[in-house]
Amino acid sequence: MKNLDTTMYFITDSTNYSEDELLYRVEEACKGGVTLVQLREKERTTREYITLAEKVHKITMRYDIPLIIDDRVDVALVVNAEGVHVGQSDMPVKIARKLMGDNKIVGATAKTVPQAVEAYEQGADYLGVGAIYPTTTKVKTVLTSVDTLKEIVNAVPIKVNAIGGLNKNNIHVLKGSGIDGICAVSAIMKAESPCNAAKELKEAFDELQ
């Protein structure tokens, strides 16, 4: 995954959105320049998840943007998504890697240096580290300091992204951290214009470099 671009990693949250609205927001985010799209659905049945993933994948393929499925290796394999992301309570990275194969993307969540090193050693291509700020998503969040973020960047040779409550007005705290990109949920999902939000967030990140 040497050409993996994690600069602007968009994670979906379909809460309170119709399917059409979600798909619209995914496409607008793609137009705005996101480099990865993660479909995250904690509440849907397997069949519902697959159906939605197929629709989202049609959009991301048009823009040549990799689709990452959160948590569910089975769904990722069925829709031939480009990758899967596993958290600390999900399937171990080494098993996800074995099932996905060497040519697919496997990402992992890490909140500590030991977790980061373990994920790397088990075959992760990138790490999502956080939460940097409290979030409004339904996912349980444990805050991670920017100092820990820097330590993780220095501990592993794979790409590291910051995640958790990030927006264009607060990502300045990440300056000098050495991260490869940022993950955004609400900053894009809840924006009046997801396209503009993605552009502005990407520009704000570029200014950190």
C-alpha positions in Angstrom: 0.0 0.0 0.0 2.9 2.3 -0.7 0.7 4.7 -2.8 -2.0 5.0 0.0 -3.0 8.6 0.4 -4.6 9.2 3.9 -4.4 13.0 3.7 -8.1 13.6 4.0 -9.9 10.5 5.4 -13.7 10.8 5.5 -15.7 8.6 7.8 -19.5 8.4 7.3 -22.2 8.7 10.0 -25.6 8.0 8.6 -27.4 8.9 11.8 -30.5 11.1 11.0 -29.9 10.9 7.3 -31.9 9.1 4.6 -30.0 6.8 2.3 -30.2 9.3 -0.5 -28.9 12.1 1.7 -26.0 9.9 2.8 -25.1 9.0 -0.7 -25.3 12.7 -1.8 -23.0 13.7 1.0 -20.5 10.9 0.1 -20.4 12.1 -3.5 -20.0 15.8 -2.4 -17.1 14.8 -0.1 -15.5 13.0 -3.0 -15.9 16.1 -5.2 -14.3 18.1 -2.4 -11.1 16.0 -2.5 -11.3 13.4 0.2 -8.6 10.7 -0.4 -10.3 7.8 1.5 -13.9 7.0 2.4 -14.7 4.8 5.3 -18.3 3.5 5.6 -19.1 3.1 9.2 -22.4 1.5 10.1 -22.7 0.1 13.6 -26.5 -0.5 13.7 -27.4 -2.0 10.3 -27.9 -5.7 9.6 -25.3 -7.5 7.5 -27.7 -7.4 4.5 -28.4 -3.7 4.9 -24.7 -3.0 5.3 -23.8 -4.9 2.1 -26.6 -3.1 0.1 -25.4 0.3 1.3 -21.8 -0.5 0.8 -22.4 -1.5 -2.8 -24.0 1.9 -3.5 -21.3 3.8 -1.8 -18.6 1.8 -3.6 -20.1 2.8 -7.0 -19.6 6.4 -6.0 -16.1 6.1 -4.7 -15.0 4.1 -7.7 -16.1 6.9 -10.0 -13.7 9.2 -8.2 -11.0 6.5 -7.9 -11.1 6.8 -4.1 -10.5 3.7 -2.0 -13.5 2.5 0.1 -12.7 1.2 3.6 -15.4 -0.8 5.4 -15.4 -0.3 9.2 -15.1 -3.4 11.3 -16.7 -5.9 8.9 -14.3 -7.9 6.8 -17.2 -10.0 5.5 -18.9 -6.9 4.0 -15.6 -5.6 2.6 -15.0 -8.9 0.8 -18.5 -9.2 -0.5 -18.5 -5.7 -2.1 -14.8 -6.0 -3.1 -14.0 -2.8 -1.2 -10.4 -1.6 -1.2 -9.9 -2.2 2.5 -11.2 -2.6 6.0 -10.6 -0.8 9.3 -10.6 -2.6 12.7 -10.7 -1.1 16.1 -9.3 -2.4 19.4 -12.5 -4.4 20.1 -12.8 -5.7 16.6 -11.1 -8.6 14.7 -7.3 -8.6 15.3 -5.3 -7.0 12.5 -3.4 -10.2 11.8 -6.7 -12.1 11.1 -8.1 -9.2 9.1 -4.9 -9.2 7.0 -5.1 -12.9 6.4 -8.7 -12.8 5.3 -8.3 -9.6 3.2 -5.0 -10.7 1.5 -1.9 -8.7 0.9 -3.3 -6.5 -1.8 -6.1 -4.9 0.2 -5.8 -2.0 2.7 -6.0 -2.9 6.4 -6.2 0.0 8.9 -6.4 -0.1 12.6 -7.2 2.1 15.6 -4.5 2.8 18.1 -4.5 4.9 21.2 -1.1 4.0 22.7 2.4 3.2 21.4 2.1 -0.5 22.3 -1.2 -0.8 20.4 0.4 1.0 17.4 3.4 -1.2 17.3 1.3 -4.3 17.6 -1.0 -3.2 14.7 2.0 -2.5 12.5 3.6 -5.8 13.3 0.4 -7.6 12.5 0.2 -6.0 9.0 -1.7 -2.7 9.3 -1.2 -0.2 6.5 -2.2 2.8 8.5 -3.4 3.9 11.9 -6.2 6.1 13.1 -5.1 7.7 16.4 -7.4 9.5 18.8 -9.7 10.9 19.8 -7.9 14.2 19.9 -11.1 16.0 20.9 -14.4 14.8 22.2 -16.7 13.6 19.4 -20.4 13.5 18.8 -20.4 10.1 17.1 -21.8 7.0 18.9 -18.4 5.4 19.1 -16.9 5.2 22.6 -14.1 7.8 22.8 -10.9 7.9 24.9 -9.0 11.1 24.4 -5.4 10.8 23.1 -2.9 13.6 23.7 -0.9 15.2 20.9 2.3 14.1 22.7 1.1 10.4 22.4 0.2 11.0 18.8 3.8 12.2 18.1 5.2 9.2 20.0 3.1 6.9 17.8 4.3 8.6 14.6 7.9 8.1 15.7 7.3 4.4 16.7 5.9 3.0 13.5 6.9 3.4 9.8 3.3 3.3 8.5 0.9 6.2 7.9 -0.6 7.7 11.0 -3.8 9.8 11.0 -5.4 11.8 13.8 -9.1 11.4 14.5 -11.6 12.8 16.9 -13.6 16.0 16.7 -11.3 17.6 14.2 -12.3 20.6 12.1 -10.6 23.4 10.2 -10.6 25.6 13.3 -8.9 23.3 15.7 -6.5 21.2 13.8 -3.7 23.7 14.5 -2.9 21.7 17.6 -1.5 19.0 15.3 1.2 21.2 13.8 4.6 19.5 14.1 3.1 16.1 15.0 4.3 14.5 11.8 1.0 12.9 11.0 0.1 11.8 7.4 -3.4 13.0 7.4 -6.6 13.6 9.4 -9.9 11.8 9.7 -13.1 13.7 9.8 -16.7 12.7 10.5 -19.0 15.5 11.7 -16.9 18.3 10.1 -18.0 16.9 6.7 -21.2 14.9 7.4 -22.9 17.8 9.2 -21.6 20.6 7.0 -24.0 22.6 4.9 -21.7 21.9 1.9 -19.7 18.6 2.4 -17.8 19.5 -0.7 -16.6 22.8 0.6 -16.0 21.4 4.1 -13.7 18.7 2.6 -11.8 21.3 0.6 -11.3 23.7 3.5 -10.3 20.9 5.9 -7.7 19.6 3.4 -6.4 23.1 2.9 -6.1 23.6 6.6 -4.2 20.4 7.0 -1.8 21.3 4.1 -1.0 24.5 5.9 0.2 22.5 8.9 2.9 20.9 6.9 
